[in-house]
Amino acid sequence: MALELTFVPALLAILVIAGLGRLLSKGLRQPAIFGELLLGMIFVSFIILTGVAETGISDILTDSAETGISDMASIGILLLLFSTGLGLNFEEFKRLEVASSIVAVSGVILPFVLGYLAAIFFGFSHLIAVFVGVALVATSIGVGASILTELRMLRTRLGTLIMGAAVIDDVIAVVMMSIFISVVVMEVIPLIEISLLILFTVLFFLVSLTLGIDLFRKLSEKFTIGRESLLLLGLVIILTFSLIAEEIGLAMIIGAFVAGLVVGQSHFARRLREHVSLIGGSFFIPIFFVWMGMKFDVSAFTSVGLFAGVLVIVAIIGKVVGCSLGAKASKFSGRESFAVGIAMMPRAGVELILIKLGLDHGIIGADIASAILVMVIITTFITPPSLWKALRMIKSNKEV
């Protein structure tokens, strides 16, 4: 009989794991999220090995508890991306639009091609090969954002490039995923739907980063808002922008990031960043990373063969080489370009949605789903220590 945990004990366990993970990271001189992810995964492995659960954390949580923790984790990633937008150098962000686009596009093309060719080489159909290629395209924004914030490199030219490229990368991935699923399911290219998605995306960014900035700038000059009320206003803004982005067809985290950029240009920015950092960094954000670690299916490693290993390799090479070449072409140094490639390496957002859609529509089987899941797990886990080391080397050289 499975042990059922109610919401509060589950939350307590996650917060304890987060605290221990941060202590571990500090001892190993790694970013905080490394320990949170690692201990989350170790906890799940432990409960499986001891027989408390058969397949993962879902076995010992009630549906309501799992939903509650999952929702809190979602709030955590929204707060992280909002805080990232607040702290970004907006003028540098605008100056690096072209460079960010070059990095994003080069980091999309190479992984897609390598993923497609790898699937074809292993004898899969062209349909599955395209699916695998699309699965390698997106980047997990949260990992890079967290490390850049922890190292206080978010406002640097390099940090701005990484975040700009990651956002553009995810927009491209969402468009590609929408096209692929629509073509497979409806057997037609939905030109009108895709055109509207692109149009509304452009309008969303354009209106937000012009009229939106002007509006919040004027409001911050005319009104003085207390600490609690300012935080409440910030939460309303985050959710509003996130819901608009989701309605358009984008990920909610992109909306939260844009909200941060908009509010970040007002006089509210400094105080709001402190408040969001406190509530996010001490509660919601660690829940997100521990929960992500807990959701990783360790058994997936034993259910796939050589193809999963090759997929991991091409996923790493595709992003690191593709994005590094894009950064190098944009006049960044060799070390900076390599750091950009590493920062764009983790996956965990669009890929998981794509796996679900692929299984729901019968496009892929459990073998492909497990191989992609292994790729997500490994790229997410190796990025924090690798990026941490690369960025610290760059930062140390500039301080000398």
C-alpha positions as CSV (number, residue, x, y, z in Angstrom):
1,M,0.0,0.0,0.0
2,A,1.4,3.4,-1.1
3,L,2.2,5.9,1.6
4,E,0.1,9.0,1.1
5,L,1.6,12.4,2.0
6,T,-0.6,15.4,2.5
7,F,0.3,18.8,1.1
8,V,2.1,20.2,4.2
9,P,4.4,17.3,4.8
10,A,5.3,17.2,1.1
11,L,6.1,20.9,1.2
12,L,8.1,20.6,4.3
13,A,10.2,17.7,2.8
14,I,10.9,19.8,-0.4
15,L,12.0,22.9,1.6
16,V,14.3,20.7,3.8
17,I,15.8,19.1,0.6
18,A,16.2,22.6,-0.8
19,G,18.1,23.8,2.3
20,L,20.3,20.7,2.3
21,G,20.9,21.1,-1.4
22,R,22.1,24.7,-1.0
23,L,24.5,23.6,1.8
24,L,25.8,20.8,-0.5
25,S,26.3,23.3,-3.4
26,K,28.1,25.7,-1.1
27,G,30.4,22.9,0.1
28,L,31.1,21.8,-3.5
29,R,31.4,25.5,-4.7
30,Q,28.5,25.0,-7.2
31,P,25.4,27.1,-7.9
32,A,22.5,26.6,-5.5
33,I,20.3,25.0,-8.1
34,F,22.8,22.1,-8.6
35,G,22.2,20.8,-5.1
36,E,18.5,21.4,-5.3
37,L,18.2,19.4,-8.5
38,L,20.6,16.7,-7.3
39,L,19.0,16.1,-3.9
40,G,15.5,16.1,-5.5
41,M,16.6,13.4,-7.8
42,I,18.4,11.4,-5.1
43,F,15.3,11.6,-2.8
44,V,13.1,10.1,-5.6
45,S,15.7,7.4,-6.2
46,F,15.8,6.6,-2.5
47,I,12.1,6.1,-2.1
48,I,12.0,3.9,-5.2
49,L,15.0,1.7,-4.0
50,T,13.4,1.3,-0.5
51,G,10.1,0.2,-2.1
52,V,8.1,3.1,-0.7
53,A,7.2,4.1,-4.3
54,E,7.4,2.1,-7.6
55,T,8.0,4.7,-10.2
56,G,8.5,8.1,-8.6
57,I,7.2,10.9,-6.4
58,S,3.7,10.7,-7.8
59,D,3.2,7.3,-6.1
60,I,3.4,8.8,-2.6
61,L,1.5,12.1,-3.2
62,T,-2.2,12.5,-3.2
63,D,-3.5,14.1,-6.4
64,S,-4.3,17.3,-4.5
65,A,-0.8,17.5,-2.9
66,E,0.9,16.9,-6.3
67,T,-1.2,19.6,-8.0
68,G,-0.5,22.0,-5.2
69,I,3.3,21.5,-5.2
70,S,3.3,21.6,-9.0
71,D,1.4,24.9,-9.0
72,M,3.8,26.4,-6.5
73,A,6.8,25.3,-8.6
74,S,5.2,27.0,-11.6
75,I,4.9,30.2,-9.6
76,G,8.6,29.8,-8.7
77,I,9.7,29.8,-12.4
78,L,7.5,32.8,-13.1
79,L,9.1,34.7,-10.2
80,L,12.6,33.7,-11.4
81,L,12.0,35.0,-14.9
82,F,10.2,38.2,-13.7
83,S,13.2,38.9,-11.4
84,T,15.6,38.2,-14.3
85,G,13.7,40.7,-16.5
86,L,13.8,43.3,-13.7
87,G,17.6,42.9,-13.4
88,L,18.5,42.9,-17.1
89,N,20.2,45.9,-18.7
90,F,17.5,46.9,-21.1
91,E,19.6,49.3,-23.2
92,E,22.2,46.5,-23.6
93,F,19.3,44.1,-24.4
94,K,18.2,46.4,-27.3
95,R,21.7,46.8,-28.6
96,L,22.2,43.0,-28.7
97,E,19.0,42.2,-30.5
98,V,20.8,41.1,-33.7
99,A,23.5,39.2,-31.8
100,S,20.9,37.4,-29.7
101,S,18.9,36.5,-32.8
102,I,22.1,35.1,-34.5
103,V,22.9,33.0,-31.4
104,A,19.3,31.7,-31.1
105,V,19.0,30.8,-34.8
106,S,22.4,29.1,-35.0
107,G,21.5,27.2,-31.8
108,V,18.2,26.0,-33.4
109,I,19.5,24.9,-36.8
110,L,22.4,22.7,-35.8
111,P,20.6,20.7,-33.0
112,F,17.6,20.2,-35.3
113,V,19.7,18.9,-38.1
114,L,21.8,16.7,-35.9
115,G,18.7,15.3,-34.1
116,Y,17.1,14.5,-37.4
117,L,20.1,12.8,-38.8
118,A,20.7,10.8,-35.6
119,A,17.1,9.4,-35.8
120,I,17.4,8.6,-39.5
121,F,20.7,6.8,-38.8
122,F,19.0,4.6,-36.2
123,G,16.3,3.6,-38.7
124,F,13.4,5.7,-37.5
125,S,10.9,7.3,-39.9
126,H,11.2,10.8,-41.3
127,L,8.2,11.8,-39.1
128,I,9.9,10.7,-35.9
129,A,13.2,12.1,-37.1
130,V,11.6,15.6,-37.4
131,F,10.0,15.1,-34.0
132,V,13.4,14.4,-32.4
133,G,14.9,17.4,-34.2
134,V,12.2,19.7,-32.9
135,A,12.7,18.3,-29.4
136,L,16.4,19.4,-29.4
137,V,15.6,23.0,-30.4
138,A,14.4,24.8,-27.2
139,T,16.4,26.0,-24.2
140,S,15.5,25.9,-20.5
141,I,15.7,29.6,-19.6
142,G,15.5,29.1,-15.8
143,V,18.8,27.4,-15.4
144,G,20.9,30.1,-17.0
145,A,18.9,32.9,-15.4
146,S,19.4,31.5,-11.9
147,I,23.2,31.1,-12.3
148,L,23.7,34.5,-13.9
149,T,21.7,36.1,-11.1
150,E,23.7,34.2,-8.4
151,L,27.0,35.4,-10.0
152,R,25.7,38.9,-10.4
153,M,26.4,38.8,-14.2
154,L,22.8,39.4,-15.3
155,R,23.4,43.0,-16.3
156,T,26.7,42.3,-18.2
157,R,26.9,42.2,-21.9
158,L,27.4,38.4,-21.8
159,G,24.4,37.9,-19.4
160,T,22.2,40.0,-21.6
161,L,23.1,38.1,-24.7
162,I,22.4,34.7,-23.0
163,M,19.0,35.8,-21.8
164,G,18.0,37.5,-25.1
165,A,19.1,34.4,-27.1
166,A,17.2,32.0,-24.7
167,V,14.0,34.0,-25.1
168,I,14.2,34.1,-28.9
169,D,15.2,30.4,-28.9
170,D,12.0,29.5,-26.9
171,V,9.8,31.5,-29.2
172,I,11.2,29.8,-32.3
173,A,10.8,26.4,-30.5
174,V,7.1,27.1,-29.7
175,V,6.4,28.1,-33.3
176,M,8.2,25.0,-34.7
177,M,6.3,22.7,-32.2
178,S,2.9,24.3,-33.1
179,I,3.6,23.8,-36.9
180,F,4.7,20.2,-36.5
181,I,1.9,19.1,-34.3
182,S,-0.7,20.9,-36.5
183,V,0.7,19.3,-39.6
184,V,0.7,15.8,-38.2
185,V,-2.7,16.0,-36.5
186,M,-4.6,18.1,-39.1
187,E,-2.4,17.0,-42.1
188,V,-2.3,20.6,-43.3
189,I,0.0,23.6,-42.7
190,P,-2.0,26.0,-40.6
191,L,-0.8,29.2,-42.3
192,I,-3.4,31.4,-40.7
193,E,-2.8,30.1,-37.2
194,I,1.0,30.3,-37.5
195,S,0.8,33.8,-39.0
196,L,-1.5,35.0,-36.2
197,L,0.9,33.5,-33.6
198,I,3.9,35.3,-35.1
199,L,1.8,38.6,-35.5
200,F,0.6,38.5,-31.9
201,T,4.0,37.6,-30.6
202,V,5.6,40.6,-32.4
203,L,2.8,42.9,-31.2
204,F,3.1,41.6,-27.6
205,F,6.8,42.4,-27.5
206,L,6.4,45.7,-29.4
207,V,3.6,47.1,-27.3
208,S,5.0,45.9,-24.0
209,L,8.5,47.3,-24.6
210,T,7.2,50.7,-25.8
211,L,3.8,51.7,-24.5
212,G,4.1,49.4,-21.5
213,I,7.4,50.9,-20.4
214,D,6.2,54.4,-20.8
215,L,3.0,53.6,-18.8
216,F,4.9,52.1,-15.8
217,R,7.5,54.8,-15.9
218,K,4.9,57.5,-15.5
219,L,3.0,55.6,-12.8
220,S,6.2,55.1,-10.8
221,E,6.9,58.9,-11.0
222,K,3.5,59.9,-9.8
223,F,2.8,57.3,-7.1
224,T,4.6,56.1,-4.0
225,I,3.6,52.6,-3.1
226,G,4.2,50.8,0.2
227,R,6.2,47.6,0.4
228,E,3.3,45.1,0.6
229,S,1.3,46.9,-2.0
230,L,4.2,47.1,-4.4
231,L,4.8,43.4,-4.1
232,L,1.1,42.8,-4.7
233,L,1.2,45.0,-7.8
234,G,4.2,43.1,-9.0
235,L,2.4,39.7,-8.6
236,V,-0.6,41.0,-10.5
237,I,1.7,42.2,-13.3
238,I,3.5,38.9,-13.5
239,L,0.3,36.9,-13.8
240,T,-1.3,39.3,-16.3
241,F,1.6,39.2,-18.7
242,S,2.0,35.4,-18.2
243,L,-1.7,34.8,-19.1
244,I,-1.5,37.1,-22.1
245,A,1.6,35.2,-23.4
246,E,-0.2,31.9,-22.8
247,E,-3.3,33.1,-24.6
248,I,-1.1,34.1,-27.6
249,G,0.4,30.6,-27.7
250,L,3.7,31.3,-26.0
251,A,5.1,29.9,-22.7
252,M,4.0,31.8,-19.6
253,I,7.6,32.2,-18.5
254,I,8.2,34.4,-21.6
255,G,5.3,36.7,-20.4
256,A,6.9,36.9,-16.9
257,F,10.2,37.8,-18.4
258,V,8.7,40.6,-20.6
259,A,6.8,41.8,-17.5
260,G,10.1,42.1,-15.7
261,L,11.7,44.0,-18.6
262,V,8.7,46.5,-18.6
263,V,8.6,47.2,-14.9
264,G,12.4,47.1,-14.7
265,Q,12.6,50.5,-16.5
266,S,10.5,52.2,-13.9
267,H,11.3,53.6,-10.4
268,F,9.6,50.5,-9.0
269,A,12.4,48.3,-10.2
270,R,14.9,48.3,-7.4
271,R,12.5,47.9,-4.5
272,L,10.4,45.4,-6.3
273,R,13.4,43.3,-7.2
274,E,14.4,43.1,-3.5
275,H,10.9,42.0,-2.5
276,V,10.5,39.4,-5.4
277,S,14.0,38.1,-4.7
278,L,13.1,37.5,-1.0
279,I,9.8,35.7,-1.6
280,G,11.0,33.9,-4.7
281,G,14.5,32.9,-3.6
282,S,13.5,31.7,-0.2
283,F,10.4,29.8,-1.0
284,F,8.9,29.4,-4.5
285,I,12.1,29.2,-6.7
286,P,13.8,26.4,-4.6
287,I,10.5,24.5,-4.7
288,F,10.7,24.7,-8.6
289,F,14.2,23.3,-8.8
290,V,13.7,20.5,-6.2
291,W,10.4,19.6,-7.8
292,M,12.1,19.4,-11.2
293,G,14.7,17.1,-9.7
294,M,11.9,14.9,-8.2
295,K,10.1,14.7,-11.5
296,F,13.0,13.2,-13.4
297,D,12.3,9.6,-14.2
298,V,15.5,7.7,-13.1
299,S,14.1,4.5,-14.5
300,A,14.3,6.0,-18.0
301,F,18.0,5.4,-18.0
302,T,17.5,1.6,-18.0
303,S,14.7,1.6,-20.6
304,V,16.6,3.1,-23.6
305,G,19.7,2.0,-25.4
306,L,22.4,3.5,-27.6
307,F,20.1,5.9,-29.3
308,A,19.6,7.8,-26.0
309,G,23.4,8.2,-25.6
310,V,23.8,9.5,-29.1
311,L,20.9,11.9,-28.6
312,V,22.5,13.3,-25.5
313,I,25.7,13.9,-27.4
314,V,24.1,15.6,-30.4
315,A,22.0,17.7,-28.0
316,I,25.1,18.9,-26.3
317,I,27.1,19.4,-29.5
318,G,24.2,21.1,-31.3
319,K,23.7,23.8,-28.7
320,V,27.3,24.3,-27.6
321,V,28.8,24.5,-31.1
322,G,25.8,26.2,-32.7
323,C,25.4,29.0,-30.1
324,S,29.2,29.4,-29.7
325,L,29.6,30.0,-33.4
326,G,26.7,32.5,-33.3
327,A,28.3,34.4,-30.3
328,K,31.7,34.3,-32.0
329,A,30.2,35.8,-35.1
330,S,28.8,38.6,-32.9
331,K,32.3,39.6,-31.8
332,F,32.3,37.8,-28.4
333,S,35.6,36.2,-27.2
334,G,36.2,32.5,-27.4
335,R,35.6,31.9,-23.7
336,E,32.4,34.1,-23.7
337,S,31.2,32.2,-26.8
338,F,31.8,28.9,-25.1
339,A,29.9,30.0,-22.0
340,V,26.9,31.1,-24.2
341,G,26.9,27.6,-25.7
342,I,26.9,26.0,-22.3
343,A,24.1,28.3,-21.0
344,M,21.9,27.3,-23.9
345,M,22.4,23.6,-23.4
346,P,19.8,22.6,-20.8
347,R,16.3,21.5,-21.8
348,A,13.2,21.0,-19.7
349,G,10.3,23.1,-20.9
350,V,9.1,22.8,-24.4
351,E,10.5,19.3,-24.7
352,L,8.3,17.9,-21.9
353,I,5.2,19.5,-23.5
354,L,6.3,18.0,-26.9
355,I,6.7,14.5,-25.4
356,K,3.2,14.7,-24.0
357,L,1.7,15.8,-27.3
358,G,3.7,13.2,-29.2
359,L,2.4,10.4,-26.9
360,D,-1.2,11.7,-26.9
361,H,-1.3,11.8,-30.7
362,G,0.5,8.5,-31.2
363,I,3.4,10.1,-33.0
364,I,6.1,8.5,-30.8
365,G,6.3,5.5,-28.5
366,A,7.7,5.1,-25.0
367,D,11.2,4.4,-26.5
368,I,11.5,7.8,-28.1
369,A,9.9,9.6,-25.2
370,S,12.3,7.9,-22.8
371,A,15.3,8.8,-24.9
372,I,14.3,12.5,-25.0
373,L,13.7,12.4,-21.3
374,V,17.2,11.1,-20.7
375,M,18.5,13.9,-22.9
376,V,16.5,16.5,-20.8
377,I,17.8,15.0,-17.5
378,I,21.5,14.9,-18.5
379,T,21.6,18.3,-20.2
380,T,19.8,19.9,-17.2
381,F,22.2,18.3,-14.7
382,I,25.5,19.0,-16.3
383,T,24.8,22.6,-17.2
384,P,24.9,24.2,-13.7
385,P,28.4,23.1,-12.7
386,S,29.7,23.6,-16.3
387,L,28.3,27.1,-16.7
388,W,29.2,28.1,-13.1
389,K,32.9,27.2,-13.9
390,A,32.9,28.9,-17.3
391,L,31.3,32.2,-16.0
392,R,33.5,32.3,-12.9
393,M,36.6,32.0,-15.1
394,I,35.4,34.9,-17.3
395,K,34.5,37.0,-14.3
396,S,37.9,36.4,-12.6
397,N,39.8,37.3,-15.7
398,K,37.9,40.6,-16.0
399,E,38.5,41.5,-12.4
400,V,42.3,40.9,-12.6
